């Protein structure tokens, strides 16, 4: 079962879920809004990447004025928030407002592991050129009960 926003807050008060920094206004009926951090990674070359090699990505800081993601180019980043969840499985979702503008936030990695500790990896794929800003609410995370 998915946790409601009210239950999420209750579980945070018991330290069963930890989100840092926490903002009460980011709590939704059944999820929590997360923000993109201050940096972005991408592969600069248009050459074919080798799946098994250690291809080097370019890392750029997102300027205060924001950055334009180019359509059909793959980017990856991390959430600004750190999430710790030893009791529930976190799942990443697009925010609908971002998705309606053609920016997909996760391509394959929507399900996180039980006992997740750290930032959330974001896979960004824009269908159109789109401007984003550091610390912008860009995705949401829900928490699911584990049956053992």
N, C-alpha and C positions, 0 to 999 in steps of 0.2 A: 504494500500500500504506500501511496505517496503521502508525505507529510503536508499538512496545511500550513499556512503562514503562522497561524497561532501556535500550532504544535512545534514548528521550527523554533520559534522564540522560546517556548518552554524547554525544549531540548538544549538550546544554547545556554539558558540559565542554569541547567544541570551540567554544563560543560560536555555534553554528549556530541555536540557539534560546535566547532569554533570557527568563526569567520572574522578575519582581521584585515583591515579595519571594518567594523560593523556599523552600518547606518540603518536605523529603524525604517526610514523611508524607502529602503530598497526591498523590504519584505512585501511580497505579493500574496494573493490567496493560496498559492501552492508552489511558490518558488522564491528565489532571492536574486535580484539583479546584480551582476558583476560587471566590472569595468576593465577595459584594456589597460595594460601598464604603459610605461613611457617609451618602450622600444619596440621595434618591428624587425623581423628577419625575412629575407627572401633570397632566391637564387638569381644572380645577376645575368648569368649566361643563358642564351637561348639554345645552347647545345644540349644534347640529350644527357640526362643525368644517369649515372649507374646506381641502381637500387642498392647494391651491396657495398658501395664505396663510401668514403667519408667526405662527401661533397661539402665544400665550405659555403656557408651562406653569408650574405652581407647583413650586418646588423646596423640599424640606424636608430637614432633617438627621434621620437616624434616631436617636431618643433611646437612651440606654443600656438602657432598659427594653424596647426594640423598638418596632415599629409594626405595626398591624393593616392588612393590605391588604383592601379590601372586594371581595367577590365581583363578578365581571363588570365590573370597572373596570380600565382599562389603565394601567400604570405603566411607567416606564423608568428605568434606572439604569446605572451603570458598574461594572465589576469593580474590586476593590481592587488586584488585580495588574495590572502592565503586562507585555505580551507583545510580543516582537520575534521575527519569524520571516521571514528572507529566503530560506530554503531549503525550507520546508514550508508547506502550506496548513493553517491552523488551522480547526477546525470545532467549533462550540459545541453542547453537548448538555445536556439536563436531567439532574440527579442523580435517580436512581430514587426515593430516599426523599422528595424534594421533589415529584416528579411524582405519586407515589401519594397525596399529600395535596391534589392538584388545582391545584398551582401550575405553570404553564407558563412557562418561562424565555425561550424564543425563539419568536416567532410566525412571522417571515419571515427573520430575519437569522442563520441558523445557519452559513453559509459565509462565512468571512473571506477577505480577499485575500492572495495571496502578497505578501511584503514588508510584512505588517502590523506596525505600530509603535504601541503605545499600549494603552489599556485596552480591555476588551471591552464592547460595548454590550449591555445586557440588556433584553429586552422581557418584562415580567412581567404575566401574566394569570391571576388566581386564579378557580377555579370555586367556591370557598367562601371565607368570611372566614378569613384565615390570618395568623398573627403571624410576622414575620421580624425578625432582628437585624442590625445592621451587622457586617460582617466574617464573617458566617455563610457556610459553604460552601454554595453554592446551585446551581452548575453545574459542568460539566467540559468540558475542551477536549482535543481529539485533534489529532494532526498527521499530515498525509497527504503522501506523496511526490509530486512533480511529475514527470511524464514529458515531456521536451522533444524 
